[in-house]
Amino acid sequence: MSKVLVIDDEMPILESLEMFLSEKGYDVRTAASAAAGMAAFKSFAPDVVILDIRLPDSSGFEVLDGFNMSAEPPKVIMITAFHDMEAAITSMKRGAYDYIHKPLDADEIENAVEKAVRATEAERAAPASLDPVDATLDDVIIGKSKAILDVFKTMGILCQNDATALIQGETGTGKELIARVIHKNSKNQAEPFITLDCSAVVETLLESELFGHEKGAFTGAAQTKMGQIELAGRGTLFLDEIGELPLGIQGKLLGFLERREYLRVGGQFPQRAHCRILAATHRDLNQMVRDGQFRRDLFFRLNVIPLSVPPLRERLEDIPDLTHHFLNIIRRSMNKSHLRLQESAVAALMRHQWPGNVRELKNVITAAAIRSRSHVVLRESVDAVLAQQHTAADTIDTSPDLSSLEHQHILRVLRSVGWNRTHAARLLGISLPTLRSKIRKFGIDPSET
């Protein structure tokens, strides 16, 4: 009989979980404090622990650390009534097996415990975990939906190691932000984070951008240039829109991932590098592999730990929190400390399908705030912005592709902020270098009206 220890300071939760799990065939003990939980752990030796993050005498994270220092750490399922990104990421980073938020769902608890027990039976000795990194995240991903919580869990796992990862999701879902958060919460957070947008560099220069070139390698190569791989050092190289990488360069990237060696353009001697590769795409790489447009071996090498970012339409319940977050940013940037959104405006936002995802939501809220003449952003302002976007999209093309939509979206944001690129990048949710590369890619200039 598998043993489960429940540690929580709420007696109704202790009693209900003890009854429920006992009926499922588990040997269950409970504890209402960290001290009692540690004592029960030593005497009871549970296979699985259900642990509240907030306890009256200690943090659940400290208790988790104590468990992980034991000879046979249990599988720990963290539970909390406070839903935030940092709690989910910290839980997974510090070795938790799963993370569930209250109110607890019986099926979810049962499934989590079953999986934890199966894992314990398969591997009695847990692998050594990395020391946690105490870092404050400057970038924040907002949400408490099941869809985004799954993303946080995978991010927490990725923060523990240097594994290559492929981040897949539609345009505007926040793939670059996710990569930055993973880097900033990793053991190499002090090292550089370098971004290369594979779709924004012409094919003839892409190899040089990635691997660098030697002096005289081609016309105009007046001196040796370091590539992005070398500039990343022992940090992270984020390859955005990896699906746009030409097949020839795909093979060279694969060689680097397998051997950690590469040749500069025009070079004869291999260079070594140790950066981590995080890649992202909005395209269906599986289909591209079937169509012969993307190397199968590179796909599997990149997709060590896949991370799929849900579109905003699949997590509409996160819109109120996202709206609140974006309003805080706008309050600071526009010096409107009392700015708020009318409740009916939030309801209107939740009915929209958001083809541009979180980036579009941020732009709509910003544009509506700019339109507003008072400290309350009215439903009418939101409706007007959404209607304007719909009209603009219809005007652009009867069947626009993603590239043209992105072009027009960036153009609208630049116009709304008077062509202030720093402000526009912040509103778009991308870095300033990425915005500059997209401006070059689309040939955007202030004369466009």
N, C-alpha and C positions, 0 to 999 in steps of 0.2 A: 504494500500500500504506500503510495507516494505521500509525502508529508508537505503541508503548506502552512506557513506562518504568516499571519496578517497583522501588520503594525499600523494602527491608525488611532487618533485620539477621539474619534466619534464612535460612541458605543453602538448606535443603531447600525453603523456600517460593519463593525466587528461582529455583532450578533447575526446580521443578515448574511454576511459572507461565511461565517462559521456554519450556519445552518445549510446554506445553499451548497457549499463545497463538500460538506459531510455527506449530504444526500447524493452527491456525485461520486462518492467512494474515496474521498481523500481523508487522511488523518490531519485534522486542523487544530492549530493553537492560535491564540490571539494575544496581543499586547497593546496597551494604550499609551506607551511612551517609548522613547528611544532606548532608555536604560532597560526597561522591561523587555523590549524587543531583543537587545543584544544578549541579555541573560537567557531568554528563551532560545535564541539561536544556538548558544553554546550547549544547552542541555538537550534540545530537541533535534538539532541537525537537520533542518528542513531541506527539501529539494528545491522548493520554490518559496519566495517571499513576496508578498504584496505589501508595498511600503508607501506610506503617504509622504509627500515631499515636506510638508509642514507639520512638525510635531512640537509639543509644548516644551520639551527640554533639549531639543537639538534639531538640526536640519536633517531631513531625510537623505540628503546628499552625503552628509558626514557618516550616517549609518551605512549607506551604500559603500562608501570607501572602506569602512571597517569590515564589511562582509568580503569585499574584494581582496583584503589582506589575509584572509583565512586560507587554510590549506586546500579546502574544497569549497570555493565560493558557490552560493546558490544562484539560481536564476531569479533575478529581481524584477518585478513588475512595478514600476513607479505609478502612483495615482495622485491626482491633485484636482482641486476645484478651481485653480488659477491657471487659465489657458494662455500660454505665451510661447513664443518661439524659443527663447533662451532656456526655459525649463525643459522643453522637449529635447533640444540639442544637448544641454548639459547632462540630462539623464542618460542619453545614448552614449555620449562621450565618456562618461564615468563608469560605463560598463553595465548599465541596465539592459535587461533583455527586451523589455517592452515599456510602453508609456501609454496610460489610459487616463482620460480626464473624467471627472465627475459631472453629472450624476452617472453612476456606473450602470452599464448595461449587462444583464446577466449572460447573454450569449457571448458578448465580447470578452467578459471575464473568463467564462468557461473555455473559450477558444484559446485565449492567451495562456491560461494555466496548462491546458492540454499540450500546446506546442512547447511550453517551457519544460514540462515533464518529459516529453519525447526527446528534447534536446539534452536534458540531463542524463537520461538513460543512454543516449548515444555517445556522450562524452562526459565522463565523470569529472575529468579535470579540465577546468576552463583555461583557455590560453591567457598568457600574461597580457595585461592591458597597459597602454601608455599612460603616463602620468597626465592628469588633466591640466589643461592650459587655462590659467586664469586671465581671460582677456575680455574686455568690454567691447561688444560689437557696435561699431559706428553705424553700420548698415543694418536695417531691420526689415524682415519680411513679416507682413501682418496677416493674421488669420488664425482661426481656431476650428475650421471645418475639418472633417475627417480627411478630405482630399489633401489639404495643405499640411495636416499633421503627419501624414505618411511621408511627405517630402522632408519635413523636419527630422523625422527618424532616420531617413537615409543620409541626410546631411550630417547628422550626429555621428553616424558610422564612418562617413568619409573624413570627418575631422580627426579621427583616431589614427589615420594612416596616410600614406602617400600614393594610394592606388589611383590609377587612371580612371576617369569617369566620363560618361557621355550624358550630357544634360539635354533632353529632348522636350520641345514644347513649341507652341505657336509663337509668332512674333508678339512681343509685348508682355509675355508672361513673367519676365524677370530672370531669365537664364544667367545673364552676366552678374546680376546682384547675388544670385545663389552661389555662383563661383567665388565671388569676392568674400561672402560670408564664410564659406568653407575654408578659404585661404586664411582669413583673419582669425579663424578659430582653430587653426592647425598648429602643429609644433614648429612650423616654418613661417609663422606669421610675420616675423621681423624681416624676412627676405622679400624680394620684389614680387609684385603681382603685375604681369605684363599681358596686355590684350592685343591680339592680332585678329582683325576682322577679315577672314579669307575672301569675303565677297566684295571688299572695298579696295583691294589691291589688284592691279592689272596682272594677268597671268604671267607675263614676261618678267615681272619684278617680284613675284610672290616667293620664288625659291630664294632669292637674295634676301628678302625681308625675313624669311624664316630661318635660314641657315647662315646668312652673311655672305660676303664675297671677298676675294683677295684683290689686291691692287692690280689693275690691268686685266681683270677677268672679262670685261666687256667694255665697249665704248662708253666713256663717262665714269668708269670706276677708277677715279684718281687716287684712291687710297683704300686700304683694307677697312672693311666695315663689319662690325659685330652684328649677328642676326638676333632675332628675338629669343631664340633658345638660349644663346649665350648670355644675353642681357638678363634673362630671368634668374640666372645663377642657380641657387638651391631653392628658389621660390617656386612660383606657379606661372605657367604659360597657359593663358586661356585662349583657345582657338575657336573664335566665334564663327558660325556658319561653316563648319567643317565640311559640309556637303558640297561646297563650292570649290573645294580643293581639286586641282587637276589630277588625273590618274597617275601621271609621272611623279608628281610631288608626293602623292599618297604613298607610293612605294618607298620613297626616301624617308618619309616620316615613320613608316612601319619599321624600317631599318634602325632608325634612332631609338624607337621605343624598345626594340628587342636587344640592341647592343649598347645603347647609351653613347653611341658614336655617330658622327656625321661629318660630311665634307662641306666646307664653304664652296660657293660657286668659284670655279677656277683654282680650287685648292687641290693639293696632292697628299696632304697629311691629315689623317683623321683627327677631329677635335672631340673631346669628351665633355659631356654636360650632365647635370643631375637634377634638372628642373622637373617638377610634376606637370603633367599635361591634363588639363580639364578642357573638354571639347563640348560644343553646343551646336544644335541645328534645329531649324523649324521644319526641315524636310523629312520625308519617310526614308530613312537610310536602308531599311529592309527592302523596300521596293527598288531603291537605287542599286542595291547589290544584285537583285534579280535582273535588273535591266543592264547590268554591266557598267554602271556609271560610278560605282564605288566598290573598292576592293573588299572582298569578304574577309580576308585575313586581317585587314586594318580595322574593319568594323568590330570583329570579335576582340581585337587587342584594345580598342578604345572602350568597348562596352563591358569592362571588367565589373563595374558597379553601375548599372543603369539607373538614371534618375529621370522620371517623367514628370513634367510640371503641368498641372491641370490648367485648362483655360478658365478664365473668370466665370464663364457661363456655367461651369460645373461646380462652382463654389460661391454662388450668389449670396449665401449667408454671411460671407466675409465682407460684403460691401459696406455695411455700417461701420465696421472697425477700420477698413481701408479709408473710407471717407473721413472719419475722425482724424486719422493719421495724416492724410494729405492736407486737411484743413489746418492742422498744427504747423505744417511746413509753410503753408501759404500765409498764415498769420504772421510768422516771423519775416518772411521775405517781403510781404506787402505792408508790414507794420500795421496790421489790423487785428489787434489783440482780442477783440470781441466778436470776431467773425464766426458765424454759425450757419448751419444749413437747415432750411425748413424741413420738417418731418416728411411732408408730402413729396419733397424733392428727393429724399432718400428712397422713398417708395418707387418713384419714377426711375431712379437709377437701377433698382433691383429688377425692373421689368425689361431693361435693355439687354440685348444679347452680347454686346461687347466683342465685336470681331477683332478689335485692337487690344483687348484684354486689359490688364492692370494699367499699362501705359496710357491707354485711351481713357480709362476712368480718371486717372490723374489729370490728364489734359482737359477733360470736360469740366471737372471741378474747378480747375484753375481758370479756365475761360469764363465759367459762370461767375466766379468770384470777381474777376476783372469787370464783368458786365454789371455786377451788383452795385447799386448806389447807396446801400445801407449796410449795416453789420449783419444782416440776414440775407443769405443767398436764397432767393425764392424759387419755387417750382418752375415759374415761368422762365427764369434765366436758364435753368437746366434744360428745359424743353427746347428753348431757342437754340442752344448750343448743339444739342443732339440733332435737331432738324437741320441746322446748318451743315453739320458733318454728313448727314444723309444726302443732302442736296449736292454737296461738294463731291461726294463719292459717285453719285449718279452722273455728274457733269464730267468727271475725269474720263470715264470709259464705261460703256455698257457692260463690260465683263473685265474689270480691272484685275491685274495680277497682284500678288503680294508686294512686289517691288514698287509698283506705281502707287499703291496705297500707302506704303511706308514713306515714299517720297512726299506725297501730299500731306501726310500727317506731320512730318518733320517741318515742312514748309509752313503749315498753319501755326505750329507752336512758335517757330522763329518770328513770324509776323506778330503773334500775340504778345511777345516780350520785346518788341522793337529790335529784333536781330541781336539781342544779347545772348551770345552762344553759351556762356557759363550758366545763365539762368535757364536757357532752353534745355541744356543737357540735364540739369537737375529735374526739370519738369518731365522730361522724357524718360527719366530713370536710367540714363546711360552715362558713361564717362565722357569728359570733354574730348579726349583723343578719338573715341568712337564716333562722337558727333561730327568732328572735323573730317574723319574718313568718309562718313556717309554723305556729308556735304560735297566732298570731292567726287564721290561715286555718282551722285545724282546731278552734279553740276548745278547745285542750288546757288543762287546769288540774289542780293536784295532787289534786283530789277524785276524779279518775278512778282507779278501782282494778280 
